[in-house]
Amino acid sequence: MLVAGMLATSTLLAGCTASQATEDEGISAQDVAARYGYDETTTSLSPVYALVPQFHDPKDGYARDLLAAQCLTGVVEYRVVAPEEQTSLIGQRTGQLEFDEQVAARWGYPQLHMPADADTAVPDGVTITPEIQSAMQACGQKADERLGTPPERLLNDIEDAGWQAVPISSEVQDAISQWHACMEPAGVIDLPSQPSEMPPASITSQSQVEDAQGNFVPSGAAASDREKQVAELDAQCRSQAGYDRAVLHARADAELTAIGKSIEGFEASRGAYEDYDKKLDEVISELG
């Protein structure tokens, strides 16, 4: 009886240990993808953006600008630009530049040439006095009191985990090697180590100038034939090497893994973002 009791206890403890281990490991990346219906072959968005559409939604800034414009009435002009009025090739949510053969054929490297969008906020040339600065800070606090802060902390960490996985991905490194080989006909003497570092100085020298602060900014000149030639081959080589898909795969796998380890926190963040989004909609409906 004593031996049987010890065996039963050992079995129970083993079961508890296995259960605890499962909890500690969380849900696998594959199970997370299945749970939320995420399929990286049908989207260009990583999981944190695809599964939480409110994450880094540009209407957050828009709602806050509307509140600021109302609050600063009679103090200083505050211009508000709606998200749909922005025309940049840089994703408003992701901050990623759109780049393919069609873009390259028109712009070369668009970050060197695209005109800046209309500025939101106080117009250039207006002197921000201490009184105006104080009023702006007070209005910002009022906006925070009405809206709260976006529940983005965990989601930012999940996104960071995705980006950290990119440089150590063998699939990404293989794609970079193929890209290098594909780019050889371009004869770029300072070809960088990876596509994300394009374009190099030999290509940007005619398209950028140094401003008063020592920063290189677009010169306003149109892309040269040489720049467009390199940019088109660059876009083609990225596609042939599967570079963008390899990057997305590395990010997606790491993000899904991070979500699986914090599934309860992720669910809470999704719910909190839905509540936060309603507050944004109320402001935009009222003031937009």
NORNORKA-V359549 format. One record per backbone hydrogen bond with DSSP energy under -0.5 kcal/mol. NH is the residue of the N-H (numbers start at 1). CO is the residue of the C=O. If there is no record, write none. Layout:
# NORNORKA-V359549
nh->NH co->CO
nh->NH co->CO
This chain:
# NORNORKA-V359549
nh->5 co->1
nh->6 co->2
nh->7 co->3
nh->8 co->4
nh->9 co->5
nh->10 co->6
nh->11 co->7
nh->12 co->8
nh->13 co->9
nh->14 co->10
nh->15 co->11
nh->16 co->12
nh->17 co->13
nh->18 co->14
nh->19 co->15
nh->20 co->16
nh->21 co->17
nh->22 co->18
nh->23 co->19
nh->24 co->20
nh->25 co->21
nh->26 co->22
nh->27 co->260
nh->32 co->28
nh->33 co->29
nh->34 co->30
nh->35 co->31
nh->36 co->32
nh->37 co->33
nh->38 co->33
nh->42 co->39
nh->43 co->40
nh->49 co->46
nh->50 co->46
nh->51 co->47
nh->52 co->48
nh->55 co->52
nh->57 co->54
nh->60 co->57
nh->62 co->58
nh->63 co->59
nh->64 co->60
nh->65 co->61
nh->66 co->62
nh->67 co->63
nh->68 co->64
nh->69 co->65
nh->70 co->66
nh->71 co->67
nh->72 co->68
nh->73 co->70
nh->75 co->72
nh->76 co->72
nh->79 co->121
nh->82 co->80
nh->85 co->82
nh->86 co->83
nh->91 co->89
nh->91 co->96
nh->95 co->91
nh->98 co->89
nh->104 co->100
nh->105 co->101
nh->106 co->102
nh->107 co->103
nh->108 co->103
nh->108 co->104
nh->109 co->107
nh->110 co->108
nh->112 co->109
nh->113 co->110
nh->114 co->110
nh->121 co->79
nh->126 co->123
nh->127 co->125
nh->129 co->127
nh->133 co->129
nh->134 co->130
nh->135 co->131
nh->136 co->132
nh->137 co->133
nh->138 co->134
nh->139 co->135
nh->140 co->136
nh->141 co->137
nh->142 co->138
nh->143 co->139
nh->144 co->140
nh->145 co->141
nh->146 co->142
nh->147 co->143
nh->148 co->144
nh->152 co->150
nh->156 co->152
nh->157 co->153
nh->158 co->154
nh->159 co->155
nh->160 co->156
nh->161 co->157
nh->162 co->158
nh->163 co->159
nh->164 co->160
nh->165 co->161
nh->165 co->162
nh->166 co->162
nh->166 co->163
nh->167 co->163
nh->169 co->166
nh->173 co->169
nh->174 co->170
nh->175 co->171
nh->176 co->172
nh->177 co->173
nh->178 co->174
nh->179 co->175
nh->180 co->176
nh->181 co->177
nh->182 co->178
nh->183 co->179
nh->184 co->180
nh->184 co->181
nh->186 co->183
nh->187 co->183
nh->187 co->184
nh->189 co->187
nh->191 co->188
nh->197 co->194
nh->198 co->195
nh->203 co->200
nh->204 co->200
nh->205 co->201
nh->207 co->204
nh->208 co->204
nh->209 co->217
nh->211 co->209
nh->211 co->215
nh->214 co->211
nh->217 co->209
nh->217 co->215
nh->219 co->207
nh->220 co->112
nh->228 co->224
nh->229 co->225
nh->230 co->226
nh->231 co->227
nh->232 co->228
nh->233 co->229
nh->234 co->230
nh->235 co->231
nh->236 co->232
nh->237 co->233
nh->238 co->234
nh->239 co->235
nh->240 co->236
nh->241 co->237
nh->242 co->238
nh->242 co->239
nh->243 co->238
nh->246 co->242
nh->247 co->243
nh->248 co->244
nh->249 co->245
nh->250 co->246
nh->251 co->247
nh->252 co->248
nh->253 co->249
nh->254 co->250
nh->255 co->251
nh->256 co->252
nh->257 co->253
nh->258 co->254
nh->259 co->255
nh->260 co->256
nh->261 co->257
nh->262 co->258
nh->262 co->259
nh->263 co->260
nh->266 co->262
nh->267 co->263
nh->268 co->264
nh->269 co->265
nh->270 co->266
nh->271 co->267
nh->272 co->268
nh->273 co->269
nh->274 co->270
nh->275 co->271
nh->276 co->272
nh->277 co->273
nh->278 co->274
nh->279 co->275
nh->280 co->276
nh->281 co->277
nh->282 co->278
nh->283 co->279
nh->284 co->280
nh->285 co->281
nh->286 co->282
nh->287 co->283
nh->288 co->284
